[in-house]
Amino acid sequence: MPAKPPLDSAPKSEFTVIAGKKLSKGQLAYERERAKQAGKSLEDWMKAKVKAEAAEAKKAAPKPVKKPGLLSRLLDKAHKPLS
């Protein structure tokens, strides 16, 4: 009778976490090539990529709505009917 693997052993994770990102084997190989082309280590490349994505997200965030100025509020009030 063949031996069964113990129940408490979990299968190996197919993902690698680098700089807070979860990468599969294919993604990891792709990012290694990109880092090699840029002349950086994989860790430095991923940190730079995360930093660039954060800057892009911050740039794309909508600006808070500004309260209308005094003159605009007075003109809006003047255009409303008296009743």
C-alpha positions as CSV (number, residue, x, y, z in Angstrom):
1,M,0.0,0.0,0.0
2,P,1.5,3.4,-1.0
3,A,2.3,5.9,1.8
4,K,0.1,8.9,2.0
5,P,1.5,12.4,2.6
6,P,0.8,13.8,6.0
7,L,-2.4,15.9,6.2
8,D,-0.8,18.8,7.9
9,S,1.6,19.6,5.0
10,A,0.2,22.3,2.9
11,P,1.0,22.5,-0.8
12,K,3.8,24.9,-1.8
13,S,2.6,28.3,-2.7
14,E,2.9,29.1,-6.5
15,F,3.3,32.8,-5.8
16,T,6.2,34.8,-4.6
17,V,5.8,38.1,-2.7
18,I,8.2,40.8,-3.6
19,A,7.9,44.5,-2.5
20,G,4.3,43.8,-1.4
21,K,3.2,42.3,-4.7
22,K,2.2,38.7,-5.2
23,L,3.8,37.3,-8.4
24,S,3.3,34.0,-10.1
25,K,6.3,32.2,-11.7
26,G,5.6,33.7,-15.1
27,Q,5.2,37.2,-13.7
28,L,8.4,36.8,-11.7
29,A,10.3,35.8,-14.8
30,Y,9.0,38.7,-16.7
31,E,9.9,41.2,-14.0
32,R,13.4,39.7,-13.7
33,E,13.9,40.3,-17.4
34,R,12.6,43.9,-17.1
35,A,14.9,44.5,-14.1
36,K,17.9,43.1,-16.0
37,Q,17.2,45.3,-19.0
38,A,17.0,48.3,-16.7
39,G,20.2,47.3,-15.0
40,K,18.7,47.0,-11.5
41,S,18.2,44.2,-9.1
42,L,14.7,42.6,-9.0
43,E,14.0,44.0,-5.5
44,D,15.0,47.6,-6.6
45,W,13.0,47.3,-9.8
46,M,9.9,46.2,-7.9
47,K,10.3,49.0,-5.3
48,A,10.6,51.6,-8.1
49,K,7.6,50.1,-9.9
50,V,5.5,50.2,-6.7
51,K,6.6,53.8,-6.0
52,A,5.7,54.9,-9.6
53,E,2.3,53.2,-9.3
54,A,1.6,55.0,-6.1
55,A,2.6,58.4,-7.6
56,E,0.3,57.7,-10.6
57,A,-2.6,56.8,-8.3
58,K,-2.0,60.0,-6.3
59,K,-1.9,62.0,-9.5
60,A,-5.1,60.5,-10.7
61,A,-7.0,61.1,-7.5
62,P,-9.7,63.8,-7.8
63,K,-9.1,67.1,-6.2
64,P,-11.6,68.1,-3.4
65,V,-14.4,70.4,-4.5
66,K,-13.6,74.0,-3.6
67,K,-16.2,76.2,-2.0
68,P,-17.3,79.0,-4.4
69,G,-15.8,82.4,-3.8
70,L,-17.5,85.4,-2.3
71,L,-18.3,87.0,-5.7
72,S,-19.7,83.8,-7.1
73,R,-22.0,83.2,-4.1
74,L,-23.3,86.8,-4.3
75,L,-24.0,86.5,-8.0
76,D,-25.8,83.2,-7.5
77,K,-27.9,84.8,-4.7
78,A,-28.7,87.8,-6.9
79,H,-30.0,85.6,-9.7
80,K,-32.5,83.8,-7.4
81,P,-36.1,85.0,-7.4
82,L,-37.2,87.1,-4.4
83,S,-40.1,84.9,-3.4
